[in-house]
């Protein structure tokens, strides 16, 4: 009997993530005789726009009956389109025992429906801080995806392809999943093999500094001093300065500042924290200093990025910054 797969689309979902999850199912049907069927779902029959502006026709939630697996698809401002009707529908699906999960920030909807309790949550590294502020009791994972058989979550983008290949291997076997990956000219990544950090640090010089980068990310609200960072790397402060300049083209202090400001921008877009609360959460002792540093890096004050639905977020690469 075919497996029925549902994709619940929330406004401004990622078309890339949706297609990355859908295409492996289409290809798998070449090898397993149309084993997968799918449909796109929305709160009503009104087409749901993706983040690129393309509207997608959907079946209304009340019309959907049996589902074997459900993907909640969201990207920018995931809380903006979340309604009590959606939350209640997800709870109903959870009680029915549907294998449920999310792509990118669709985990906000699952968390609001209390469906991620006692499950590890994988999501895009840019969105983790805002999610943690909203749901501090849920456990975040840095894997590109997680799937424990009941709930699955995914960082988005090409990681969606790896998640669905994993599910195909569970539904059938690794040979089928490998054939699908080969047809898509894709090298599979398994959750036990790779986390997002390994995808972000590209050069050997950057990989060496992973312990320090991880420590910076874990201590945003109370930034570590240079001596503490050097101790983590087990080198002198002078050596650490040289390593950072070779790896990132800037000293660790500037790198740390940019990481904090990038997290601040994400919190402004995806949390309900005030500008002052965001500054405090990212280690700025005064609101004045926070606003000044923010404007220096992004060219406008943090108040401009306050609204959850303020538009597509663009992220500046690591580069020299004022400090």
C-alpha positions in Angstrom: 0.0 0.0 0.0 1.4 3.4 -0.9 2.6 5.7 1.9 0.7 9.0 2.0 3.0 11.9 2.7 1.7 15.4 3.7 3.5 18.7 3.4 1.9 21.4 5.6 3.0 24.7 4.1 3.2 27.8 6.3 3.5 31.2 4.7 7.0 32.0 3.3 8.2 28.4 3.5 11.4 27.5 1.7 10.8 26.2 -1.8 14.3 24.8 -1.8 13.6 22.7 1.3 10.3 21.5 0.0 11.7 20.4 -3.3 14.7 18.8 -1.6 12.3 16.7 0.4 9.9 15.9 -2.4 12.4 14.9 -5.2 13.8 11.8 -3.4 10.2 10.5 -3.1 9.6 11.0 -6.8 12.8 9.2 -7.7 12.1 6.4 -5.2 8.9 5.7 -7.0 10.9 4.6 -10.0 12.4 1.8 -7.9 9.5 0.8 -5.6 6.4 0.9 -7.9 4.8 4.2 -6.8 5.3 3.6 -3.1 4.9 7.2 -2.2 2.0 9.6 -2.7 2.0 13.2 -1.5 -0.1 16.3 -1.2 0.4 19.9 -0.1 -1.7 21.1 2.8 -2.7 24.6 4.0 -5.1 26.0 6.6 -7.6 26.7 3.9 -7.8 26.2 0.1 -6.0 29.5 -0.4 -2.7 29.0 -2.1 0.3 29.4 0.3 3.1 31.7 -0.9 6.7 30.5 -0.6 9.5 32.8 0.5 10.3 33.4 -3.2 6.7 34.6 -3.8 5.5 31.6 -5.7 2.0 30.5 -4.5 1.4 26.8 -4.1 -2.1 25.2 -4.4 -3.1 23.3 -1.3 -5.7 21.0 0.2 -7.4 22.4 3.3 -6.4 20.8 6.6 -10.0 19.7 7.5 -10.2 17.7 4.2 -7.1 15.7 4.9 -7.7 12.2 6.3 -5.1 9.5 6.8 -1.4 10.4 6.6 1.6 8.2 7.2 4.1 11.0 7.5 3.7 14.8 7.8 6.3 17.5 7.1 5.7 21.0 8.5 7.4 23.4 6.2 8.3 26.9 7.3 11.2 29.3 6.9 11.1 33.1 7.6 9.0 34.4 10.5 7.6 31.0 11.4 5.4 32.3 14.2 3.7 34.9 12.1 1.4 32.4 10.3 0.9 30.1 13.2 -2.8 29.9 14.3 -4.7 28.0 17.0 -6.3 26.0 14.2 -3.0 24.8 12.9 -1.8 24.0 16.4 -4.9 22.0 17.2 -4.7 20.2 13.9 -1.1 19.2 14.6 -2.1 18.0 18.1 -4.8 15.8 16.5 -2.3 14.3 14.1 0.1 13.6 17.0 -2.6 11.8 18.9 -3.3 9.8 15.7 0.3 8.5 15.8 1.4 10.2 12.5 5.1 10.2 12.0 5.6 14.0 12.1 8.4 16.4 11.7 9.5 19.7 10.2 11.8 21.3 7.7 13.8 24.4 8.8 11.8 26.5 11.3 8.7 24.3 11.0 9.7 23.0 14.4 8.2 26.2 15.9 4.8 24.8 15.0 5.5 21.4 16.4 6.9 23.0 19.6 3.8 25.2 20.0 1.7 22.0 19.7 3.9 20.4 22.4 5.0 17.6 20.0 8.7 18.0 20.5 8.9 17.3 24.2 11.6 14.6 24.9 12.8 14.7 21.3 16.0 16.3 19.9 15.4 19.2 17.6 17.6 19.9 14.6 17.2 23.2 12.9 19.3 25.7 10.9 22.1 27.2 13.0 20.9 30.8 12.2 17.5 30.1 13.8 18.6 28.1 16.9 19.0 31.2 19.2 15.5 32.5 18.6 14.0 29.0 19.1 15.9 28.5 22.3 14.6 31.8 23.7 11.1 30.8 22.9 11.3 27.1 24.0 14.2 26.9 26.5 13.2 23.5 27.8 13.5 21.7 24.4 16.8 20.1 23.5 18.5 21.5 20.4 20.8 19.3 18.2 23.4 20.6 15.8 22.9 17.6 13.5 21.7 18.4 10.0 18.7 16.2 10.8 17.2 14.0 13.5 14.6 11.2 13.1 13.8 8.9 16.1 10.9 7.2 14.4 8.2 9.4 15.9 9.5 12.9 15.3 11.9 14.3 12.8 13.5 17.7 12.4 15.8 19.1 9.8 18.1 22.1 9.3 16.7 22.8 5.8 18.1 23.2 2.3 20.1 20.1 1.1 19.8 18.5 4.5 16.1 17.9 3.7 17.3 15.6 0.9 19.5 13.6 3.4 16.6 13.4 5.8 14.3 11.9 3.2 17.0 9.5 2.0 17.3 8.3 5.5 13.5 7.7 5.7 13.6 5.9 2.4 16.3 3.6 3.8 14.1 3.0 6.9 11.0 2.3 4.7 13.0 0.0 2.4 16.7 -0.4 2.6 20.0 1.4 2.1 20.3 0.1 -1.4 17.2 1.9 -2.5 18.2 5.1 -0.8 21.7 4.9 -2.4 20.1 4.4 -5.8 18.0 7.5 -5.3 21.0 9.5 -4.1 22.9 8.3 -7.1 20.1 9.4 -9.5 20.2 12.8 -7.9 24.0 13.0 -8.1 24.1 13.4 -4.3 26.6 12.2 -1.7 24.5 11.1 1.3 25.2 12.6 4.7 24.1 10.6 7.8 23.1 12.3 11.0 25.7 10.4 13.0 28.5 11.5 10.6 28.0 15.3 10.2 26.8 18.3 12.1 26.2 21.8 10.8 29.4 23.0 12.4 31.5 20.9 10.0 29.7 22.5 7.1 30.3 26.1 8.3 34.1 25.9 9.0 35.5 25.3 5.5 39.3 25.4 5.8 41.6 23.3 7.9 42.7 26.5 9.7 39.0 27.2 10.6 38.4 23.6 11.7 41.3 23.8 14.2 39.5 26.6 15.9 36.2 24.8 16.3 36.5 24.5 20.2 36.9 28.2 20.5 34.1 29.0 18.0 31.8 26.6 19.9 32.6 28.3 23.2 31.9 31.7 21.7 28.5 30.5 20.5 27.7 29.0 23.9 28.7 32.2 25.7 26.9 35.1 24.0 25.2 36.6 26.9 28.4 36.7 29.0 31.2 36.8 26.5 34.5 35.1 27.4 37.7 37.1 27.8 40.7 36.6 25.5 42.6 34.6 28.1 39.7 32.2 28.5 39.4 31.6 24.8 43.2 31.0 24.6 42.9 28.5 27.4 40.3 26.5 25.5 42.6 26.3 22.6 45.6 25.6 24.9 47.7 28.3 23.4 48.8 31.8 24.3 46.6 34.8 23.5 49.1 36.0 21.0 49.1 32.6 19.2 45.3 32.6 19.2 45.3 36.1 17.6 47.5 34.8 14.8 45.4 31.7 14.3 42.2 33.7 14.0 43.8 36.2 11.5 45.0 33.3 9.4 41.6 31.5 9.5 39.1 34.4 9.4 41.2 37.5 8.5 40.4 39.1 11.9 41.3 38.8 15.6 39.1 36.7 17.9 37.5 39.8 19.4 36.1 41.0 16.1 35.0 37.5 15.2 33.2 37.2 18.5 31.5 40.6 18.0 30.2 39.6 14.6 28.8 36.3 15.9 27.0 38.2 18.7 25.5 40.7 16.2 24.5 38.0 13.8 22.6 36.3 16.6 21.1 39.6 17.6 19.7 40.0 14.1 18.2 36.6 14.1 16.6 37.2 17.5 15.1 40.4 16.2 13.5 38.6 13.3 12.4 35.4 15.0 11.6 36.2 18.6 9.4 38.5 20.6 12.2 40.0 22.7 12.5 43.7 22.8 15.6 45.5 21.3 17.0 46.0 24.8 16.4 42.3 25.7 18.1 41.2 22.5 21.1 43.3 23.3 21.4 41.9 26.8 21.0 38.3 25.5 23.9 38.9 23.1 26.3 40.3 25.7 26.0 44.1 25.3 26.1 46.0 28.5 24.2 49.0 27.3 21.5 49.5 24.8 23.4 52.5 23.3 26.5 50.4 22.6 24.4 47.6 21.1 22.6 50.0 18.7 25.8 51.6 17.7 27.6 48.3 17.0 24.5 47.0 15.2 24.3 50.0 12.9 28.0 49.8 12.2 27.7 46.2 11.0 24.3 46.3 9.2 24.0 49.9 8.2 20.7 50.5 10.1 19.6 50.4 13.8 18.1 47.2 15.3 14.7 48.7 15.5 14.4 48.4 11.7 14.7 44.6 12.0 12.2 44.4 14.9 9.1 43.0 13.1 8.8 39.3 12.7 7.6 39.7 9.1 10.0 42.4 8.1 11.3 40.5 5.0 14.0 38.2 3.9 17.0 38.2 6.1 20.4 38.6 4.6 23.4 37.6 6.6 26.8 39.3 6.2 29.8 37.1 6.0 32.5 37.3 8.6 34.7 40.3 7.9 36.5 43.1 9.7 34.2 45.0 12.1 34.5 47.8 14.6 35.0 46.6 18.1 
